[in-house]
Every structure is written in C-alpha cells, then in structure tokens.
C-alpha cells in the first residue's frame, strides 16, 4: 500500500517554489498516494493548462484523507499544527546564504521530523547551525527532459550569452554588467541577453542600466527581455544560446542553470556554492565578502531573519575572472562539450522524495513535536 502524502505550497505561478512543487507533484504521484493542497489558484499566466488540470485532480482527494507525511514547501515556512497528531512533518527549505535564520533552526530542531534541502551546500548551512545530520536529507531539484533537451545544432556565427534572474543583490547581475562593459567590444562576435522576471521579483531599473551601458560603453551587443515565458518557451531560449552565465552571490541550488545545461548551454557560474555539485567547469573564482543582510536582503514583514544577525558572509564572484572565462569560451565554444552527468530529472528527484518518506516513517517512529 502506498504511503499517504500531502504536499502543501503554491503551484500555479512561475516562482521557483511553485515550479518545484508542480513538477514534484506530477512525478511523486507515481510513488505515493498524493494529495495536493494548493495555497494559490490558477492564474492567467504561462503555466501549462494540462499541468493545471492534473494538479486539480490531485487536489480533489477525499476530505477524510489523513496523510502519513505532510510535506510543506512555502516561503516563509508554515508552522501551524497538522490536523492529525500522528502526521509526520517534512519541510523543503532552500536557502541561499551561509548562515541560517535562528528561528528556522529552532523550529526545524523541535517541530519538523525531516528537512529536505536541494544541495549539500545548503545542508551544511543547517548542520553547522546545529541541526542533526540525520534530520537533513539532500535531494537536488530536477528538470523535465521532455521539455529541456539540446537542439540538433546551434548557429555559431555569434556567441550568444544568456543571464536569467533579476536585479537582486544575490543574483550578481551587477558583476556581469561590470565585466561585460569593461571587457567586450562592439566588434566582437558575442551577444548578451538579460532575461529579467519582474512578474516574480518586482520591477527595477535593470532595463535602463542595460541601455545606458550600451550607450556609454563601446561594449558588445546586449538586449533586455522581461517577457513572461512558459517552460517550453524558456527551453527554446536556452536552445538558442551557447552560454548560461550566473555570477551569483547566494543560491540554494540554481534550477535554471541545470535546465540550461540540459538544453546544451555551457554554464559559467560562481565557484564555491551549490552549483559546484553539478557544474565541473567554467566556475568563476570567488571570495567571501561580509555584507549587512538587512541591507542586501530586502526584508519584508514575513521574512524570518530577525534573529539572524546583521553581518554575514556571501560569495563575491570576481568580474575579472568572469571576463577571462568568457573570453576562453568565446575562443573555444565550438569544441566545448557540456558535462550533464550530474544533472537530476524530476522523476529521479521524486523517487528520492518517496525514499525520504519511507526514511522518516521508519527511522523516527514518534513525531518530533510534543502535544
């Protein structure tokens, strides 16, 4: 008999949490008796209608359904008590920085039966803070190989470089723009596309900065794209490009990097973070840099960082190292092969989630929280 599992979170927008929940649900149902409890409703956006219909079917489970395990993936985490005192609580919690919020550490230590994180790098942040390693399991995020796959061939006249992210400090687009403006020239056969997501992260002056750099510097061609794209449209964009560059200061995994690699993009990413776990070449040298978290994080009222402390380390990618790597790729990209051996599909990720469900039930007979 399959275990009864309830998955709680957002499912119907294009935020990374929803993308994880959506893909996980559609694959996890093959291994467990799954109920989806969506905290949002289908929106007028680019989410596939067939996926929405399948998620609605998973949401229509019996009201008397009492899960063996409840998996929660929200931001911020939800700490409400489940309806049954016997239901195990599993949290999926990505985190992008080297220090974890103290509130989370206390809650995961005393309330959650298991914490699932997408990278060993993130797991280390929680175990260093005191969470026992038996209560933490690493399951990388996946990709859908039916959508994200390489093209038959790519045009090679111009090296197309793609950045996918936003203006946030941790994403490092300022590092990229600095390296690009100072180390490329108009006559070079190279082009940068900045794929922004204001629908998710809010509007900024990123488009203006891109245009100003092109006007004031004789740098190589750049374009700005803030359209709301579906997974299939993003896959098409990846297949049109040769390089995915992401000089991040903080990431919990880097799902779009994996998707781009599956489409044949050469990854050029910060060294020392979670992407080391699936990117072997073209890492941007970085150092540790102290920042004021309350200045760079953009705190909102619901953010759980009040007891985190002000000053923490982040990774600081070197723009000169980025430029050197970019020039090397420009000279050699026709012969560079993308190593995809460490990528994870959603089907494989779901199987590992099913294993985690068995683990938490068998290894910890009693729920951790106390009545």
C-alpha positions as CSV (number, residue, x, y, z in Angstrom):
1,X,0.0,0.0,0.0
2,X,1.3,3.4,-0.9
3,X,2.0,6.0,1.8
4,X,-0.4,8.8,2.0
5,X,1.5,12.1,1.4
6,X,0.2,15.7,1.3
7,X,2.2,18.3,-0.5
8,X,1.4,21.9,0.6
9,X,2.5,25.1,-1.2
10,X,2.0,27.3,-4.2
11,X,1.7,25.5,-7.6
12,X,0.3,27.9,-10.2
13,X,2.8,30.7,-10.8
14,X,6.3,30.8,-12.2
15,X,8.2,31.3,-9.0
16,X,10.9,28.7,-8.3
17,X,8.9,27.3,-5.3
18,X,5.9,26.7,-7.4
19,X,8.0,25.2,-10.2
20,X,9.4,22.7,-7.7
21,X,6.0,21.9,-6.2
22,X,4.4,21.5,-9.6
23,X,7.0,19.2,-11.1
24,X,7.5,17.3,-7.8
25,X,3.7,16.6,-7.5
26,X,3.4,15.4,-11.1
27,X,6.1,12.8,-10.6
28,X,5.7,12.0,-6.9
29,X,2.2,10.7,-7.6
30,X,3.7,7.7,-9.2
31,X,5.3,6.6,-5.9
32,X,2.8,7.6,-3.2
33,X,-0.9,8.3,-2.6
34,X,-0.5,12.0,-3.1
35,X,-2.8,14.9,-2.2
36,X,-2.0,18.4,-3.4
37,X,-3.1,21.3,-1.1
38,X,-2.5,24.5,-3.1
39,X,-2.3,27.8,-1.3
40,X,-2.9,29.6,-4.5
41,X,-5.3,29.4,-7.5
42,X,-4.6,29.0,-11.2
43,X,-3.7,32.4,-12.7
44,X,-3.7,33.9,-16.1
45,X,-0.1,33.1,-16.8
46,X,2.1,30.8,-18.8
47,X,1.7,27.6,-16.7
48,X,0.7,24.7,-18.9
49,X,-3.1,24.1,-18.9
50,X,-2.6,20.3,-18.9
51,X,-0.4,20.5,-15.8
52,X,-3.1,22.7,-14.1
53,X,-5.7,20.1,-14.9
54,X,-3.6,17.3,-13.5
55,X,-2.8,19.3,-10.3
56,X,-6.5,19.9,-9.8
57,X,-7.2,16.2,-9.9
58,X,-4.6,15.7,-7.2
59,X,-6.3,18.5,-5.2
60,X,-9.6,16.8,-5.3
61,X,-8.7,14.0,-2.8
62,X,-11.1,12.7,-0.1
63,X,-11.7,15.2,2.7
64,X,-11.1,12.5,5.2
65,X,-7.7,11.9,3.8
66,X,-5.2,11.8,6.7
67,X,-1.6,11.8,5.5
68,X,1.2,9.7,6.9
69,X,3.5,12.5,5.9
70,X,2.8,16.2,5.2
71,X,5.5,17.9,3.0
72,X,5.5,21.7,3.2
73,X,7.3,24.0,0.7
74,X,6.4,27.6,1.2
75,X,8.1,30.9,2.0
76,X,8.1,31.7,4.7
77,X,7.7,28.2,6.3
78,X,4.3,27.5,7.8
79,X,4.4,26.3,11.4
80,X,0.7,25.5,12.0
81,X,-0.1,22.2,13.6
82,X,-1.3,19.5,11.2
83,X,-4.9,18.1,11.7
84,X,-3.5,14.8,12.9
85,X,-1.0,14.5,15.8
86,X,0.3,11.3,14.0
87,X,1.2,13.0,10.7
88,X,5.0,13.4,10.2
89,X,6.1,16.9,9.1
90,X,8.7,17.2,6.3
91,X,9.9,20.7,5.2
92,X,11.5,21.5,1.9
93,X,13.6,24.6,2.6
94,X,16.1,26.1,0.1
95,X,18.4,28.8,1.5
96,X,20.8,31.0,-0.4
97,X,23.2,32.2,2.3
98,X,25.9,30.7,4.5
99,X,24.0,31.4,7.8
100,X,20.5,30.2,8.5
101,X,17.8,32.2,10.4
102,X,17.9,31.3,14.1
103,X,14.1,31.0,14.1
104,X,14.2,28.3,11.5
105,X,16.9,26.4,13.3
106,X,14.8,26.3,16.4
107,X,11.7,25.2,14.6
108,X,13.3,22.6,12.4
109,X,15.0,21.2,15.5
110,X,11.8,21.0,17.6
111,X,8.9,20.8,15.2
112,X,9.9,19.2,11.9
113,X,10.6,15.5,11.5
114,X,12.8,16.0,8.5
115,X,14.2,18.8,6.5
116,X,14.9,18.4,2.7
117,X,17.3,20.8,1.0
118,X,18.3,20.9,-2.7
119,X,22.1,20.9,-2.2
120,X,24.8,19.7,0.2
121,X,25.9,23.3,0.4
122,X,22.6,24.3,1.9
123,X,22.6,21.2,4.2
124,X,25.9,22.3,5.5
125,X,24.5,25.7,6.5
126,X,21.8,24.0,8.6
127,X,24.1,21.4,10.2
128,X,26.7,23.9,11.1
129,X,24.0,25.8,12.8
130,X,23.2,22.8,14.9
131,X,20.6,20.6,13.1
132,X,21.5,16.9,13.4
133,X,22.5,15.5,10.0
134,X,20.1,12.5,10.4
135,X,17.3,15.1,10.2
136,X,18.5,16.6,7.0
137,X,18.3,15.0,3.6
138,X,19.7,16.4,0.3
139,X,17.5,15.9,-2.8
140,X,18.6,18.1,-5.8
141,X,15.9,19.8,-7.8
142,X,15.1,18.2,-11.1
143,X,14.4,19.1,-14.7
144,X,11.9,17.7,-17.3
145,X,13.9,16.0,-20.1
146,X,10.7,16.1,-22.3
147,X,11.0,19.9,-22.3
148,X,14.6,20.7,-21.6
149,X,16.8,19.0,-24.2
150,X,19.5,20.1,-26.6
151,X,18.9,21.3,-30.2
152,X,20.0,19.2,-33.2
153,X,22.5,22.0,-33.9
154,X,23.3,25.6,-33.0
155,X,24.3,28.5,-35.2
156,X,27.9,29.6,-34.5
157,X,28.3,33.0,-36.1
158,X,27.8,34.8,-32.8
159,X,28.3,33.5,-29.3
160,X,25.0,34.0,-27.5
161,X,25.3,34.5,-23.7
162,X,22.2,34.4,-21.5
163,X,21.6,35.6,-18.0
164,X,18.4,34.5,-16.3
165,X,17.5,36.2,-13.0
166,X,16.7,39.7,-11.7
167,X,18.2,42.8,-10.2
168,X,18.6,41.3,-6.7
169,X,22.0,41.6,-5.0
170,X,22.4,37.9,-4.5
171,X,21.9,37.2,-8.3
172,X,25.0,39.2,-9.2
173,X,23.8,40.8,-12.4
174,X,25.9,43.9,-11.5
175,X,29.0,41.8,-11.6
176,X,28.1,40.5,-15.0
177,X,27.3,44.0,-16.4
178,X,30.6,45.3,-15.0
179,X,32.6,42.5,-16.6
180,X,30.7,42.9,-19.9
181,X,31.1,46.7,-20.2
182,X,34.8,46.6,-19.4
183,X,35.9,43.6,-21.3
184,X,33.9,43.3,-24.5
185,X,33.8,45.5,-27.6
186,X,31.1,46.1,-30.3
187,X,33.1,44.3,-33.0
188,X,33.3,41.1,-31.0
189,X,31.0,38.2,-32.2
190,X,29.2,37.9,-28.9
191,X,25.8,39.0,-27.6
192,X,24.3,39.1,-24.1
193,X,20.6,38.6,-23.3
194,X,19.4,39.7,-19.9
195,X,16.2,37.7,-19.1
196,X,14.5,39.5,-16.2
197,X,11.5,38.3,-14.3
198,X,9.6,41.4,-12.9
199,X,6.4,39.3,-12.7
200,X,8.1,37.4,-9.9
201,X,10.7,39.7,-8.3
202,X,9.2,43.1,-9.0
203,X,10.2,45.9,-11.3
204,X,13.6,47.6,-11.2
205,X,15.8,49.9,-13.3
206,X,17.7,46.9,-14.8
207,X,16.4,47.7,-18.4
208,X,17.6,51.3,-18.1
209,X,21.0,50.1,-16.8
210,X,21.4,47.8,-19.8
211,X,20.6,50.6,-22.3
212,X,22.8,53.1,-20.5
213,X,25.8,50.7,-20.6
214,X,25.3,50.2,-24.4
215,X,25.1,54.0,-24.9
216,X,28.1,54.9,-22.8
217,X,30.4,52.0,-23.5
218,X,31.6,50.5,-26.7
219,X,30.7,47.1,-25.4
220,X,29.3,44.1,-27.3
221,X,25.6,43.8,-28.1
222,X,23.1,43.4,-25.2
223,X,19.3,43.0,-25.2
224,X,16.8,43.0,-22.3
225,X,13.9,40.6,-22.1
226,X,11.2,40.8,-19.4
227,X,8.5,38.7,-21.1
228,X,6.7,36.0,-19.1
229,X,7.7,32.7,-20.6
230,X,6.4,29.2,-20.2
231,X,8.8,26.3,-19.5
232,X,8.7,25.4,-23.2
233,X,9.5,29.0,-24.2
234,X,12.4,29.1,-21.7
235,X,13.7,25.8,-23.2
236,X,13.6,27.4,-26.7
237,X,15.5,30.4,-25.4
238,X,18.2,28.1,-23.8
239,X,18.5,26.1,-27.1
240,X,19.1,29.4,-29.0
241,X,22.0,30.3,-26.6
242,X,25.5,28.9,-26.1
243,X,26.3,30.1,-22.6
244,X,24.3,30.5,-19.4
245,X,26.1,32.9,-17.1
246,X,25.1,33.4,-13.4
247,X,27.7,35.1,-11.2
248,X,25.6,34.7,-8.1
249,X,26.4,35.8,-4.5
250,X,23.8,33.5,-3.0
251,X,21.9,30.5,-4.4
252,X,20.4,27.4,-2.8
253,X,20.7,25.3,-6.0
254,X,20.4,27.0,-9.3
255,X,17.5,25.2,-11.1
256,X,17.6,27.3,-14.2
257,X,21.3,26.5,-14.6
258,X,20.5,22.8,-14.7
259,X,17.7,23.4,-17.2
260,X,20.0,25.4,-19.4
261,X,22.7,22.7,-19.3
262,X,20.1,20.1,-20.3
263,X,19.5,22.3,-23.4
264,X,23.2,22.3,-24.2
265,X,24.2,25.7,-22.7
266,X,27.7,26.0,-21.3
267,X,27.4,27.0,-17.6
268,X,29.5,29.9,-16.4
269,X,28.8,30.2,-12.6
270,X,30.2,31.3,-9.3
271,X,32.7,28.8,-7.7
272,X,32.2,27.8,-4.1
273,X,28.5,27.5,-4.0
274,X,25.9,24.7,-4.6
275,X,26.5,24.7,-8.3
276,X,29.8,23.0,-7.6
277,X,27.8,19.9,-7.1
278,X,26.7,19.6,-10.8
279,X,28.9,22.1,-12.7
280,X,32.5,20.9,-13.1
281,X,34.0,23.5,-15.5
282,X,33.9,27.3,-16.0
283,X,33.5,28.3,-12.4
284,X,34.0,32.0,-11.7
285,X,36.6,32.5,-8.9
286,X,35.0,33.9,-5.8
287,X,35.9,35.1,-2.3
288,X,34.0,35.5,0.9
289,X,32.6,39.0,1.5
290,X,30.9,40.4,4.6
291,X,27.6,42.2,4.0
292,X,24.8,43.6,6.1
293,X,22.0,41.2,5.5
294,X,19.4,43.7,6.4
295,X,20.6,46.0,3.6
296,X,21.0,43.4,0.8
297,X,18.2,41.0,1.5
298,X,15.3,43.4,1.0
299,X,13.5,42.3,4.2
300,X,9.7,42.0,4.1
301,X,7.5,41.7,7.2
302,X,7.1,38.0,6.8
303,X,10.8,37.2,6.4
304,X,12.3,35.1,9.1
305,X,15.7,36.8,9.6
306,X,15.1,39.0,12.7
307,X,17.4,36.8,14.8
308,X,19.9,36.1,12.1
309,X,22.3,38.9,12.9
310,X,23.3,41.8,10.7
311,X,26.7,40.8,9.2
312,X,27.2,37.6,7.3
313,X,29.4,36.2,4.5
314,X,28.3,35.9,0.9
315,X,30.2,34.7,-2.1
316,X,31.7,37.5,-4.2
317,X,32.5,36.5,-7.8
318,X,35.5,38.2,-9.4
319,X,34.4,40.1,-12.5
320,X,37.9,39.8,-14.0
321,X,37.8,36.1,-13.6
322,X,34.3,36.1,-15.2
323,X,35.8,38.1,-18.2
324,X,38.7,35.7,-18.6
325,X,36.4,32.6,-18.6
326,X,34.1,34.3,-21.1
327,X,37.0,35.1,-23.5
328,X,38.2,31.5,-23.2
329,X,34.7,30.2,-24.0
330,X,34.5,32.6,-27.0
331,X,37.7,31.2,-28.4
332,X,36.7,27.5,-27.8
333,X,33.0,27.1,-27.6
334,X,32.7,25.2,-30.8
335,X,34.6,22.3,-29.2
336,X,33.3,22.5,-25.6
337,X,31.1,19.7,-24.5
338,X,28.6,20.2,-21.6
339,X,29.0,17.6,-18.9
340,X,25.5,16.6,-17.9
341,X,26.4,13.6,-15.9
342,X,25.4,15.2,-12.6
343,X,22.0,16.5,-13.6
344,X,18.9,15.2,-12.0
345,X,15.5,14.6,-13.6
346,X,12.2,15.3,-11.7
347,X,11.4,11.6,-12.0
348,X,14.6,10.7,-10.2
349,X,14.0,13.5,-7.6
350,X,10.5,12.2,-6.9
351,X,11.8,8.7,-6.4
352,X,14.3,10.1,-3.8
353,X,11.4,12.0,-2.1
354,X,9.5,8.7,-1.9
355,X,12.6,7.2,-0.2
356,X,12.7,10.1,2.2
357,X,9.1,9.5,3.1
358,X,10.0,5.9,4.0
359,X,13.0,7.1,5.9
360,X,11.2,9.5,8.1
361,X,8.4,6.9,8.9
362,X,10.8,4.0,9.6
363,X,13.7,5.8,11.3
364,X,11.6,8.1,13.5
365,X,8.6,6.2,14.8
366,X,7.4,9.1,17.0
367,X,6.6,12.5,15.7
368,X,9.1,15.0,17.0
369,X,6.7,17.7,18.2
370,X,5.1,17.3,21.5
371,X,1.3,17.6,22.3
